[in-house]
Amino acid sequence: EAGVVQSPRYKIIEKKQPVAFWCNPISGHNTLYWYLQNLGQGPELLIRYENEEAVDDSQLPKDRFSAERLKGVDSTLKIQPAELGDSAVYLCASSSGTGGASTEAFFGQGTRLTVV
Amino acid sequence: QQQVKQSPQSLIVQKGGISIINCAYENTAFDYFPWYQQFPGKGPALLIAIRPDVSEKKEGRFTISFNKSAKQFSLHIMDSQPGDSATYFCAARSGTASKLTFGTGTRLQVTL
């Protein structure tokens, strides 16, 4: 069974440019997460989807970040415009069930973003 | 607000030794406590998890000890091996929220 697939693996962009990340969760997993991992830190939740609905986006900087999961399957995370401080690894994870019934979260390999 | 505090930041253990990583939490609504292992360039992978209705859970060389009254839990790696060298994250989740709150990580190095 394929795991969580993310692309691209690496991205280098100049500041003020837009960037987008893509995630395909494990088949059948209806909960999808985007996490931000700074160097030497633990992942921090940006947004959580249950099916198509963003149920927790309280930590998403909405002035420059946006996300969508139109058909309740794959998802994209966009930054526009990117800032130097956005350099980090962006992790996607998925789990089955929703809310308190969510099972183990499986993570993708992440997209390492470098803003220069 | 850091809700899960993890220590030590780094740890060096000889092969065959015991690695111990500690975490403390503040939110009493947390009811699921997983440990994740992360190798360089990879995403975190679930290693072992515990719920607060038990004080200990063992899977192979990995054991979680849980102290509900102290709001602390720890990971013990017995007979540590060089292949265990990785970064370990404790995490916590409340049933209704579903999101994981991670500790800051412990970089473990197991030497020969």
Interface residues (C-beta under 8 A of the other chain):
Chain A: V4 T31 Y33 G40 Q41 G42 P43 E44 L45 R48 D56 L91 A93 S95 T98 G99 G100 S102 E104 A105 F106 F107 G108 Q109 G110
Chain B: V4 Q6 P34 Y36 G41 K42 G43 P44 A45 L46 A49 F89 A91 G95 T96 A97 S98 K99 L100 T101 F102 G103 T104 G105
